[in-house]
Amino acid sequence: MVTAHRCTDGYCTPVHRWEQHTDAQMGTSHRSTDGYCTPVHRWELYTGAQIRTAHRCTDGYCTPVHRWELYTGAQLRNAHRCTDGYCTSMHRWELYTGAQMCTAQMRTTHRCTDAYCTPMHRCVLHTGAQMGTVHRCTDGYCTPVHRWVLHTGAQMGTAPDAQMGTAHRCTDGYCTPVHRWELHTGAQMGTAHRCTDGYCTPVHRWVLNPGAQMGTAHQCTDRYCTPLYRWVLHTAAQMGTAPRCTDGYCTPVHRWVLHTGAQMGTAHRCTDGYCILVHRCVMHTGAQMGTAHCTDGYCTPMHRWVLHTGAQMGTAHRCTDGYCYRCTDRYCTPLYGWVLHTGARMGTAHRCTDGYCTPVCRCVLHTGAQKGTAHRCTDRYCKPL
């Protein structure tokens, strides 16, 4: 119990989605035989890595950097320095092997493939990008934009066909405070992230359609509308009516598909069910409002699970097989993103395939795990990590 946090593809608080080896000690702050990793997220510690010297991994995290590649020679004590460059405090990027720390100066270049530059996420900074100029790269200015691709030809003061003072043009990119959307060439920065197709402040990760009007709609295909995440707003949706679309009212629901028949006045009601404050679920046409039925959906406070057809809203997300917080196979409050099995008992286990157990995320709990033993699995004890 006190010796290891071993899992398949799982989370251990405060570490997410990593592989701790069998000999990892819980009492030593998530230390494994290959390295020290507190509070690193989603990485794989190699057996040869030394605890005080390196965070070597394949696709891993090093505090405060997320999902990047630290090379074998990277030293922990020199602020996450690796053989190819200096990278504090960047997120999820790949430092090139050839880039030398001395040749590619920290204040001059952050070269990477799919990389983050503070405070930007998943953007490609070109070799000539200057750190001292607030994340300026050869193709454009991007502070504080998240996860976008700067075009090679874009100039810092201009960006192709879109002036810097007026637009953040990108392919799959972010513009503050909007995430992962497409700003069209004519989009104006000064008008609160307005583009030729519509008004979108402060919408996240959506694609504005050319026909949408700024004052009227948040029209998109697969996108976000404040404060909603990744859903489908229809053309007729009006901005002034609190992100209302032709199918219904959905604030503050995230990443779901509202059906055409849903009414705005029924507070997130769709033709198949009731879904406040459900995240990323697909409501079925036949589902009743009181039944909260979905395929891959969320029910507060759970994320990405399967609610059965008979589940009752008034019984705290109860489904045909049980109370759920309980489903046919088990009790899962407040678990995230898992698959509940049919045979599991509510009072006994959190059994799942790829599932979450509080407060651990995305770990595999085995069949024999007992609820009373705090998320114990057949291979080791992992609470509360």
Helices and strands as residue ranges (DSSP letters): E 10-12, E 15-18, E 31-32, E 35-36, E 60-62, E 65-68, E 81-82, E 85-86, E 115-117, E 120-123, E 136-137, E 140-141, E 173-175, E 178-181, E 223-225, E 228-231, G 239-241, E 244-245, E 248-249, G 264-266, G 289-291, E 297-299, E 302-305, E 355-357, E 360-363, G 371-373
